[in-house]
């Protein structure tokens, strides 16, 4: 059985600080020309997908839209496949 997350821990993930950290990583990895950093794109996609799946409550819908925009940016800049959630 999956462990239940507290509302406080969910709120810490669905915060502007966490979103800006994800956005910073997306921008860093999509603009970097070093081939070593390209290997970090897949774990970042998995992280963003997991954040979207964390809660499906309607109050987090704007956050989900912003996360989808990050996934779209990754797909556009790197050309890598981003699975639909």
C-alpha positions as CSV (number, residue, x, y, z in Angstrom):
1,X,0.0,0.0,0.0
2,X,1.3,3.4,-0.9
3,X,2.2,5.7,1.9
4,X,0.0,8.7,2.3
5,X,1.7,12.1,2.0
6,X,0.8,14.9,4.4
7,X,-0.8,18.0,3.1
8,X,2.3,20.0,4.2
9,X,4.7,17.8,2.2
10,X,2.5,18.2,-0.9
11,X,2.4,22.0,-0.4
12,X,6.2,22.0,-0.3
13,X,6.3,20.4,-3.7
14,X,3.6,22.6,-5.2
15,X,5.3,25.8,-4.4
16,X,6.8,28.6,-6.6
17,X,10.2,27.9,-5.2
18,X,10.1,24.2,-6.3
19,X,8.7,25.3,-9.7
20,X,11.5,27.9,-10.2
21,X,14.1,25.2,-9.3
22,X,12.6,22.9,-12.0
23,X,12.5,25.7,-14.5
24,X,16.2,26.6,-13.8
25,X,17.2,23.0,-14.4
26,X,15.2,22.9,-17.6
27,X,16.8,26.1,-18.9
28,X,20.3,24.9,-17.8
29,X,19.9,21.5,-19.5
30,X,18.3,22.8,-22.7
31,X,20.8,25.5,-23.3
32,X,23.9,23.6,-22.3
33,X,26.0,22.3,-25.2
34,X,28.0,19.8,-23.0
35,X,27.1,16.3,-23.8
36,X,27.4,15.2,-20.2
37,X,24.5,17.4,-19.1
38,X,22.2,15.8,-21.8
39,X,22.2,12.7,-19.7
40,X,20.3,14.6,-17.0
41,X,17.3,15.4,-19.2
42,X,15.6,12.0,-18.7
43,X,15.7,12.1,-14.9
44,X,14.4,15.7,-15.0
45,X,11.5,14.6,-17.2
46,X,10.7,11.8,-14.7
47,X,10.8,14.3,-11.8
48,X,8.4,16.7,-13.5
49,X,6.1,13.8,-14.5
50,X,6.1,12.6,-10.9
51,X,5.3,16.1,-9.6
52,X,2.3,16.2,-11.9
53,X,1.1,12.8,-10.8
54,X,1.5,13.6,-7.1
55,X,-1.9,15.2,-6.7
56,X,-4.8,15.6,-9.0
57,X,-6.7,18.1,-6.9
58,X,-8.1,21.0,-8.9
59,X,-6.3,23.7,-6.9
60,X,-3.0,22.4,-8.3
61,X,-4.2,22.6,-11.9
62,X,-2.3,25.9,-12.7
63,X,0.9,24.3,-11.4
64,X,0.3,21.2,-13.6
65,X,-0.1,23.5,-16.7
66,X,3.2,25.2,-15.9
67,X,4.9,21.8,-15.5
68,X,3.5,20.7,-18.8
69,X,5.0,23.9,-20.3
70,X,8.4,22.8,-19.0
71,X,8.0,19.3,-20.5
72,X,7.0,20.9,-23.8
73,X,10.1,23.2,-23.7
74,X,12.3,20.1,-23.1
75,X,10.8,18.4,-26.1
76,X,11.2,21.4,-28.3
77,X,14.8,22.3,-27.4
78,X,16.3,18.8,-27.1
79,X,14.1,16.8,-29.5
80,X,13.9,14.0,-27.0
81,X,10.7,12.1,-26.5
82,X,8.6,13.2,-23.6
83,X,5.9,10.6,-22.7
84,X,2.4,11.8,-22.3
85,X,1.1,11.5,-18.8
